[in-house]
Amino acid sequence: MRTFPKELAEFRRIVDERGENLRTLSHDKLIAISKQPIESLKIGPRSATIGVIAQTMPDGSLRVVVQGFMTHRIFPGKSVALDGFYKMPDGSVKPMLDKEFYEFD
């Protein structure tokens, strides 16, 4: 018996995939992508949005967060999916800590 909604699993997969693709980009491309409009999409009958946030940090790195929201099927509210990382000035990637995502809910 599956208790996790199929649409939510697909939504989280999409957000994670976007994050993986973004990890390969340069600082300039990440900043440009973060200035693009929020993407709207449908996953089955549910509406969702995905946005990218890129913040310059004091050490010169970028904190990049992929933030997605999807409407609930029955009850009011939204499900949230997040992925994030730090892009260092030398091009390397450092993961974000789970507790850091609380700033982006």
SULGIKA-V700209 format. One record per pair of residues at least 12 apart in sequence whose C-alpha atoms are under 8 Angstrom apart, sorted by the first residue. I is the first residue (numbers start at 1). J is the second residue. If there is no record, write none. Layout:
BEGIN
i = [I | I]
j = [J | J]
END
This chain:
BEGIN
i = [7 | 7 | 7 | 8 | 8 | 10 | 11 | 11 | 11 | 12 | 12 | 15 | 15 | 15 | 15 | 15 | 15 | 15 | 16 | 16 | 18 | 19 | 19 | 19 | 19 | 23 | 23 | 23 | 26 | 27 | 27 | 27 | 27 | 30 | 30 | 31 | 33 | 34 | 34 | 34 | 34 | 37 | 38 | 38 | 38 | 39 | 46 | 46 | 46 | 46 | 47 | 47 | 48 | 48 | 48 | 48 | 49 | 49 | 49 | 50 | 50 | 50 | 50 | 51 | 51 | 51 | 52 | 52 | 52 | 52 | 53 | 53 | 53 | 60 | 60 | 61 | 61 | 61 | 61 | 62 | 62 | 62 | 63 | 63 | 63 | 63 | 64 | 64 | 64 | 64 | 65 | 65 | 65 | 65 | 66 | 66 | 66 | 67 | 67 | 67 | 67 | 67 | 68 | 68 | 68 | 69 | 80 | 82 | 84]
j = [43 | 44 | 46 | 70 | 79 | 43 | 43 | 70 | 81 | 81 | 82 | 50 | 66 | 67 | 68 | 81 | 82 | 83 | 82 | 83 | 66 | 65 | 66 | 83 | 84 | 85 | 87 | 93 | 91 | 62 | 87 | 89 | 91 | 54 | 64 | 54 | 52 | 51 | 52 | 53 | 54 | 51 | 50 | 51 | 52 | 51 | 70 | 71 | 72 | 73 | 70 | 71 | 68 | 69 | 70 | 71 | 68 | 69 | 70 | 66 | 67 | 68 | 69 | 66 | 67 | 68 | 64 | 65 | 66 | 67 | 65 | 66 | 67 | 88 | 89 | 86 | 87 | 88 | 89 | 86 | 87 | 88 | 84 | 85 | 86 | 87 | 84 | 85 | 86 | 87 | 82 | 83 | 84 | 85 | 82 | 83 | 84 | 80 | 81 | 82 | 83 | 104 | 80 | 81 | 82 | 81 | 105 | 101 | 96]
END
